Amino acid sequence: MGLLGIGLALILGIGMRLTAATGALLMVLMWSADLPLENNPIIDDHIIYALVLVALALANAGHTFGLGRQWEKLPVVADNTWLK
C-alpha cells in the first residue's frame, strides 16, 4: 500500500516533498534489507532510485508535469506546508 501511495503521488505530482522523502527512505530500507550486498553497494538500483526521487522533488517536477500547482492552492496544503 505504501508503494501504491508513493507511486500515485509521484504520477500525479502532488506532495512531492513528502513523497520523495518517504520514497527515498523506502528505497534505502529495501537496499539495506539485502545486506550483505552481492553487487556494487554504490551503484545499486535502490540507491539510484532514491537519488532520482530527491532530484524530482528538488526540480519541482510536480509543477511542470503534474498537478503540483493546483495541489498547493488547496487550503489544507496552504495551512500545512509539509504537504507541498
Backbone torsions as a table, in degrees:
resi	resn	phi	psi	omega
1	MET	NA	-35.0	178.9
2	GLY	-64.7	-44.0	178.1
3	LEU	-64.4	-37.2	178.0
4	LEU	-63.9	-45.3	178.8
5	GLY	-63.7	-43.1	178.5
6	ILE	-64.6	-43.7	-179.9
7	GLY	-63.7	-44.0	178.9
8	LEU	-64.7	-41.3	179.1
9	ALA	-65.0	-38.4	178.0
10	LEU	-68.2	-41.5	179.3
11	ILE	-64.4	-42.4	-179.1
12	LEU	-79.0	-20.1	179.8
13	GLY	78.4	27.3	-178.7
14	ILE	-109.8	145.4	178.1
15	GLY	58.8	44.4	-171.9
16	MET	-64.1	-35.7	179.6
17	ARG	-63.9	-51.0	-179.4
18	LEU	-65.9	-41.6	-179.2
19	THR	-65.9	-42.6	179.7
20	ALA	-66.1	-40.3	179.7
21	ALA	-65.5	-47.2	-179.5
22	THR	-70.6	-36.6	177.5
23	GLY	-65.9	-41.9	178.1
24	ALA	-65.7	-41.0	176.7
25	LEU	-61.5	-43.0	179.2
26	LEU	-63.6	-40.2	178.4
27	MET	-65.5	-41.0	178.5
28	VAL	-67.1	-37.2	176.6
29	LEU	-66.6	-38.2	175.9
30	MET	-65.6	-37.6	178.1
31	TRP	-63.8	-43.9	-177.3
32	SER	-72.8	-21.0	178.1
33	ALA	-70.5	-17.3	-177.4
34	ASP	-99.0	17.7	179.5
35	LEU	-75.2	143.9	-5.5
36	PRO	-72.6	142.2	-174.0
37	LEU	-76.6	143.4	176.5
38	GLU	-94.7	-20.0	-176.8
39	ASN	-110.1	-172.4	174.8
40	ASN	-64.6	124.5	-175.8
41	PRO	-71.1	-19.3	-177.2
42	ILE	-92.4	-41.6	-180.0
43	ILE	-98.2	66.6	177.6
44	ASP	-110.8	147.8	-175.8
45	ASP	-62.1	-32.3	179.5
46	HIS	-67.0	-40.5	179.0
47	ILE	-68.7	-41.2	178.7
48	ILE	-62.4	-43.8	179.1
49	TYR	-64.3	-38.2	177.7
50	ALA	-63.4	-41.6	177.6
51	LEU	-66.4	-36.9	178.1
52	VAL	-65.3	-40.5	178.1
53	LEU	-62.1	-43.1	178.3
54	VAL	-65.4	-40.3	179.0
55	ALA	-64.5	-37.6	177.3
56	LEU	-63.0	-40.7	179.2
57	ALA	-68.6	-41.3	-179.5
58	LEU	-68.6	-28.1	-178.6
59	ALA	-88.5	3.0	-177.3
60	ASN	53.7	46.5	-178.4
61	ALA	-63.3	-27.6	178.8
62	GLY	-67.6	-29.4	178.1
63	HIS	-75.4	-35.2	-175.5
64	THR	-80.4	-47.8	-171.8
65	PHE	-113.7	2.4	-174.3
66	GLY	-135.8	-154.6	-177.3
67	LEU	-99.7	24.1	-175.4
68	GLY	-62.0	-40.8	-179.8
69	ARG	-65.5	-44.3	178.7
70	GLN	-67.3	-36.2	179.7
71	TRP	-61.7	-43.8	-176.9
72	GLU	-71.9	-16.0	178.0
73	LYS	-82.5	-12.9	179.0
74	LEU	-65.6	141.2	-177.6
75	PRO	-59.7	-38.8	-178.6
76	VAL	-67.4	-34.3	178.6
77	VAL	-75.7	-37.0	177.9
78	ALA	-64.6	-33.8	178.9
79	ASP	-77.9	-30.7	-178.8
80	ASN	-117.3	94.1	-174.1
81	THR	-67.1	-17.5	179.0
82	TRP	-70.7	-11.4	178.5
83	LEU	-85.8	-4.1	-177.9
84	LYS	-67.5	NA	NA
